[in-house]
Structures are given as structure tokens and as C-alpha cells.
Amino acid sequence: MARRLLGLATIIAVTAQQTQTTTTFEQGARKEWSIGDNQYKRVRDAVKPTGGGMEDERWKLDDRSECYSGTDEYMLRSVFCDAECLSDDKNNPSCAGPWYCARTKVCEAFHGDLSGRDDVDPENRKCAIIRSCANHSQCYPTAAEQKAMGVSTAKADLTNLDDTPFKYRIAGFTVETTCCVNKKAYKHDVDIPCNGAARRGVGVVVLLVALLCN
């Protein structure tokens, strides 16, 4: 009887773990780990101030939260969103995600001809491309979260955002933002983050606060 109960408990535990790891959000995004599991411990140890886990990078093989961060003109680098988050608070369960890679294009609204505005001319700059990590609430904000960010998608067509990034205008700038998720079988040593180039993705309000504060 004891063996049967132990076997049943094992099955229940495995099933619960599988259910947790297969829970998905928009675009198939999922959480990278749960507090206390092996992947969490690997990532947590990798970002310790002492650098205790930096020599062991096997945790990256099971982590698809890698995104490009920065601008095309300055300090563009790839980061793991969950690791960046844990470096600030190693016990924050929200650092598990789900994470999205954001690409925001900010252009001067009144700058003559804006054709080909993805081309950045350092002498006559019309636009800047900013790439970053984004959490679920930034890519899919509720009404309350939109209010807190000072924006609204009430009048936006959110049914076909794969082809139409969310756009808005503020303080003489036009802003276009998309969010994407790395593919399910993403491997950091083979693939590149999905926000590495102009591509299809779900666009919403991301980085507004950062843009206004910087």
C-alpha cells in the first residue's frame, strides 16, 4: 500500500509539473521556471554578485527569454530577461515571465519626408529603434494597467496586430511598438532573439515610461 501511495504521489507531482510548464500565454509565451525548481536555481546562481554561476552557462540552453536590449546606434546587446530581473531581486517570482522581446521605433512626427525611416542617419536622425525585454502586462495591459501607463488601446484595432503594430503619438513623436516571443525550440547558441530585426509581432504599448523618463 505504501508503495502504491508513493507511486501515486509521484504521478501527481509529475503531472502538476507538466501542467505548470505547459501553461502558455499570448503568442505561446510561457514562464521560464518556478521559484525553487532547478532552472530557477541555475539562473539565480548565475547572477549572484560573486559570479558563482557564471562559469556554468548550461542554464541558457533551457531559457528562451533572450532578447536584444539597447538601440541600433549604441550598446545593442543580448540579455536574458529573467536573469536581468533576478539580478535586481533574486526572490521575485515575476522574474519567471512570461517574457516578450520588444521593438519600439520612435520617430520625429514633424521631420519632412519620413520614407525609409528605418534608415538612421547620424547626421540627420529621424528615428531611433529601441529593443528591450517586456513583461506580459506591458505587451498585453489590462484597462487598469493602460490607465497607469497613461495610454489607451480602446480605439485601436487589436484583432490583427501581427501586421499592424500599435501606434500612438506623443510630444512630437510617433511611436510604434511590437512584442514577439522566441520560438518554442529556441537555442541561444544557434538562434537570434526575435526582436533582432523588423518582423511580425504583436504590438502594444511598451517602453512608454522609459521613453519619457530618459
C-alpha positions as CSV (number, residue, x, y, z in Angstrom):
1,M,0.0,0.0,0.0
2,A,2.8,2.4,0.9
3,R,4.5,1.8,-2.5
4,R,1.2,2.4,-4.3
5,L,0.7,5.7,-2.4
6,L,4.2,6.7,-3.2
7,G,3.8,5.9,-6.8
8,L,0.5,7.8,-6.9
9,A,2.1,10.8,-5.3
10,T,4.9,10.7,-7.8
11,I,2.5,10.7,-10.7
12,I,0.5,13.6,-9.3
13,A,3.7,15.6,-8.8
14,V,4.9,14.9,-12.3
15,T,1.5,15.8,-13.8
16,A,1.4,19.0,-11.8
17,Q,4.9,20.0,-13.0
18,Q,4.0,19.2,-16.6
19,T,0.8,21.3,-16.3
20,Q,2.7,24.2,-14.9
21,T,5.4,24.1,-17.6
22,T,3.0,23.9,-20.5
23,T,0.8,26.8,-19.4
24,T,1.1,29.3,-22.2
25,F,0.1,32.9,-22.8
26,E,-0.4,35.1,-25.9
27,Q,1.9,34.0,-28.8
28,G,2.8,30.9,-26.9
29,A,4.8,32.6,-24.2
30,R,5.4,30.7,-21.0
31,K,7.2,31.1,-17.7
32,E,10.8,30.1,-17.7
33,W,10.8,28.5,-14.2
34,S,9.1,28.4,-10.8
35,I,10.7,29.5,-7.6
36,G,12.6,26.6,-6.1
37,D,13.0,24.5,-9.2
38,N,16.3,23.6,-10.8
39,Q,16.2,26.1,-13.6
40,Y,15.4,28.9,-11.1
41,K,18.4,27.9,-9.0
42,R,20.7,27.9,-12.1
43,V,19.6,31.4,-13.2
44,R,19.7,32.7,-9.7
45,D,23.3,31.4,-9.1
46,A,24.4,32.8,-12.5
47,V,23.6,36.4,-11.5
48,K,25.0,36.3,-7.9
49,P,27.2,39.3,-7.2
50,T,30.1,36.8,-6.6
51,G,29.6,35.4,-10.1
52,G,29.2,31.9,-8.6
53,G,27.3,30.5,-11.5
54,M,28.6,32.5,-14.5
55,E,31.1,29.8,-15.5
56,D,28.3,27.3,-15.8
57,E,26.1,28.5,-18.7
58,R,24.1,25.4,-19.2
59,W,21.0,27.2,-17.8
60,K,21.0,29.3,-21.0
61,L,20.1,26.1,-23.0
62,D,16.7,25.9,-21.3
63,D,16.0,29.6,-21.3
64,R,14.3,31.3,-24.2
65,S,13.9,34.8,-22.6
66,E,16.9,36.1,-24.5
67,C,16.2,39.5,-26.2
68,Y,18.2,42.3,-27.7
69,S,18.4,45.4,-25.5
70,G,19.5,48.9,-26.4
71,T,19.4,50.9,-29.6
72,D,20.8,50.1,-33.0
73,E,23.2,53.1,-32.7
74,Y,24.5,52.5,-29.2
75,M,25.2,49.5,-26.9
76,L,23.0,46.9,-28.5
77,R,23.4,43.6,-26.7
78,S,21.6,40.4,-26.0
79,V,20.3,39.8,-22.4
80,F,18.3,37.1,-20.7
81,C,15.2,38.9,-19.3
82,D,14.7,36.6,-16.4
83,A,18.4,36.8,-15.3
84,E,18.3,40.6,-15.6
85,C,15.2,40.7,-13.4
86,L,16.7,38.3,-10.8
87,S,19.8,40.4,-10.6
88,D,17.6,43.1,-9.0
89,D,15.5,40.7,-6.9
90,K,16.5,37.1,-6.6
91,N,13.3,36.1,-4.9
92,N,10.8,37.8,-7.3
93,P,8.5,35.1,-8.9
94,S,7.5,37.6,-11.5
95,C,11.0,37.3,-13.0
96,A,9.9,33.9,-14.4
97,G,7.9,35.8,-17.0
98,P,6.3,35.3,-19.4
99,W,8.8,37.5,-21.3
100,Y,8.4,39.1,-24.7
101,C,11.0,40.8,-26.8
102,A,10.0,44.4,-27.7
103,R,11.0,46.6,-30.6
104,T,10.0,50.2,-30.5
105,K,10.5,52.7,-33.3
106,V,10.4,56.4,-32.2
107,C,10.3,59.0,-35.0
108,E,10.0,62.7,-35.1
109,A,6.5,63.5,-36.2
110,F,7.5,66.7,-38.0
111,H,10.6,65.9,-39.9
112,G,9.7,66.3,-43.5
113,D,9.9,63.1,-45.6
114,L,9.7,60.0,-43.4
115,S,10.0,57.5,-46.2
116,G,12.6,54.9,-45.4
117,R,12.6,56.0,-41.8
118,D,14.2,52.7,-40.6
119,D,17.4,54.1,-42.0
120,V,19.2,56.0,-39.3
121,D,21.3,58.9,-40.4
122,P,23.6,60.0,-37.6
123,E,23.9,63.5,-39.1
124,N,20.2,63.9,-39.6
125,R,18.4,61.5,-37.3
126,K,14.7,61.0,-37.9
127,C,14.1,57.8,-35.9
128,A,15.6,55.6,-33.2
129,I,15.0,51.9,-32.8
130,I,14.9,50.7,-29.2
131,R,14.9,47.0,-28.3
132,S,14.1,45.6,-24.9
133,C,12.6,42.9,-22.6
134,A,8.9,43.4,-21.9
135,N,6.7,41.5,-19.4
136,H,3.2,40.3,-20.1
137,S,1.5,43.4,-18.6
138,Q,3.5,45.7,-20.9
139,C,2.6,43.8,-24.0
140,Y,-1.0,42.9,-23.0
141,P,-2.0,45.6,-20.5
142,T,-5.4,45.4,-18.8
143,A,-7.6,48.5,-18.7
144,A,-6.2,49.4,-15.3
145,E,-2.6,48.9,-16.5
146,Q,-3.2,51.1,-19.5
147,K,-4.5,53.8,-17.3
148,A,-1.5,53.6,-15.1
149,M,0.7,54.0,-18.2
150,G,-1.3,56.9,-19.4
151,V,-2.4,55.3,-22.6
152,S,-5.4,53.6,-24.1
153,T,-5.9,50.9,-26.7
154,A,-9.7,51.4,-26.7
155,K,-9.7,52.9,-30.2
156,A,-7.0,50.6,-31.6
157,D,-7.7,47.6,-33.7
158,L,-6.2,44.8,-31.7
159,T,-7.5,42.0,-33.8
160,N,-4.7,41.9,-36.4
161,L,-1.7,43.3,-34.6
162,D,0.6,40.7,-36.3
163,D,0.5,43.0,-39.3
164,T,-0.2,46.3,-37.6
165,P,2.0,47.4,-34.7
166,F,0.4,49.5,-32.0
167,K,1.0,53.2,-32.9
168,Y,0.5,56.4,-30.9
169,R,1.7,60.0,-31.0
170,I,3.1,61.9,-28.1
171,A,5.1,65.2,-27.6
172,G,6.1,65.5,-31.3
173,F,7.0,61.8,-31.7
174,T,5.3,58.9,-33.4
175,V,5.8,55.6,-31.6
176,E,5.4,52.1,-33.0
177,T,5.8,49.0,-30.8
178,T,5.7,45.3,-31.4
179,C,6.2,42.4,-29.0
180,C,7.4,38.9,-30.1
181,V,8.3,35.6,-28.5
182,N,11.2,33.4,-29.3
183,K,10.2,30.1,-31.0
184,K,9.5,27.1,-28.8
185,A,12.7,25.3,-29.7
186,Y,14.8,28.5,-29.3
187,K,18.5,27.8,-28.6
188,H,20.7,30.8,-27.7
189,D,23.8,29.4,-29.3
190,V,22.1,28.9,-32.6
191,D,19.2,31.4,-32.9
192,I,19.0,35.1,-32.5
193,P,16.3,36.9,-30.4
194,C,13.1,37.6,-32.3
195,N,13.4,41.4,-31.9
196,G,16.7,41.4,-33.8
197,A,15.1,42.9,-36.9
198,A,11.9,44.3,-38.3
199,R,9.5,41.4,-38.2
200,R,5.9,40.5,-37.5
201,G,4.8,40.5,-33.9
202,V,2.1,41.6,-31.6
203,G,2.3,45.4,-30.9
204,V,1.1,47.3,-27.9
205,V,2.3,49.9,-25.6
206,V,5.8,49.1,-24.4
207,L,8.6,51.3,-23.0
208,L,6.4,54.4,-22.8
209,V,7.6,55.2,-19.3
210,A,11.2,54.5,-20.2
211,L,11.0,56.8,-23.3
212,L,9.5,59.6,-21.2
213,C,12.0,59.3,-18.4
214,N,15.2,59.0,-20.4
